[in-house]
Amino acid sequence: MAKNPEQWSDLTARMFSGAAMVVVGLLGIWFGGHVFHVLVAIICGLMVWELVGMLRPGARHVQLQLGALTGAAVFLAIYLPVGFALPVLLAPALIGFGQLTDNRTIYMAFSVMILLSGFGMMQVRDDLGFGWMLWLVLVVVVTDVVGYFAGRAFGGPKFWPKVSPKKTWSGTGAGWIGAAVVGLLFSINTEVSLELIGISIAVSMASQMGDIAESGMKRRMGVKDSSNLIPGHGGLLDRFDGMLGASVFLLIIGQFIGFPPGLG
């Protein structure tokens, strides 16, 4: 009985911080433009700040420098032609590689993913509008939420116990089904083809890959959360790991398949 107050206190913190993230995120997506660009740049900068904190603990000056550089690069890149945006986006990854003494490959891989993810999200909102940015967020969120509850309810074989001991195949598959439903609903209510269902499932898989990659990195570094920035939730990297995989995947495949599908 003595543990109950603590449990409820943690749940309250999670609910309030979760609600705050939803409100801020929706407002940013709704306003779009400079507001959304600033929000994404801040989030990306803080994620790199967390990343450096895990890979090189105690080097606060390096954390601040690379976090600020990342935020500035993401914000600037969206206003440049693609040919100039690419070197700006890659610069923080290479500069950080030179400043770290250990775990350089991990830093480079995750920092590039963070930078491209931020650029990809801003492109979706700028070029496709509020609705398609909302679709991307919903696919990631539904994958995570449905997967979590299905995994708890049905259990069964673990997906990758050495890296993420709580993830099950039932939860993983349920996440795909949830994403497919999101794709179906959007295809019914827009002019796009039913191919969106398959794309939604693929984006769901990419978001799960981002989640698994971050879990593996944290396990390697011996940390539970990327930071304690968000009460009850850990860090931004813990909350946006799925979005990293999903938005980078969409940024890449969108160049080849023509997205949204069926709109000419």
Steps between C-alpha positions, in 0.01 A plus 500: 500500500788736568593502132166624372552874562827489306340314213214748480742791523698364206181443303389858565833635381483286187145615425573870543828496307344280231206738463737797482700332221181428305378860531836653403541255212152558360535878526834486322360284220188718474693827468765350272751733334757672721330382820526134401854548371612648833327222697662225292842668519478522880393135529783382273754710687388358834510144366863544394569659839359183661692277260835661582416483871465122472802445278737737680374563855628812670598688184236766540671753274501245216134418571401866476711570192375203298141544617499867399675426172244231417205725574647779288579262212148352494340844508725644229481198268127528432548851356779395262488324163551126550851508355610746771280349773673160487851617605345720769312197638804273496738753659399438866553125455853545367592772751375283786697205366815707543409619851417162652769257612277190528179368345556709190319264262192494723502879516530537126221251426252649747586864435450453124168330570392787728603765247330328206192430710459866589544601137252231391232611746529861392478399134183298563334793680618763249434307179203277589324692776352440842306187406798295382717606791215385724488168311872445565464576871193277532672205333789525746282559807247228414783254430646571842175510701326203336821301514545577869149395606488196269836383630378533858169329424619209285867460591667214319847468345736793545605699194864555600544426872870593519434853378139574593375238747145640522421495127304203370406374156133547587558867578712545190236349272222694672692821427497414129125439512444833677706680235304325225175628651641856503597461134157363411319788672716761327461334160121490541482866597745632240559448129801272548508134404480201734877466456511733799417197717820323396703820536356551849607149600850561360525831688383315812781247454751781455379663822549169683852480359573845639366391839711182497812687391466746788434216748812321380710813532376567856566140601853526361561821694342359818229767540126465551387834352664743259451777760251618762368797303140373494353404840388138497613446141878531499644703215396631161703230327297239690176653373607582144704189414211360296452830318868500406469172312162584349580848369843404361341202323224719354755764394691234304220292347296809419759587237437170319133407535331838472328589826209521570417203272239544227511880479675509167 
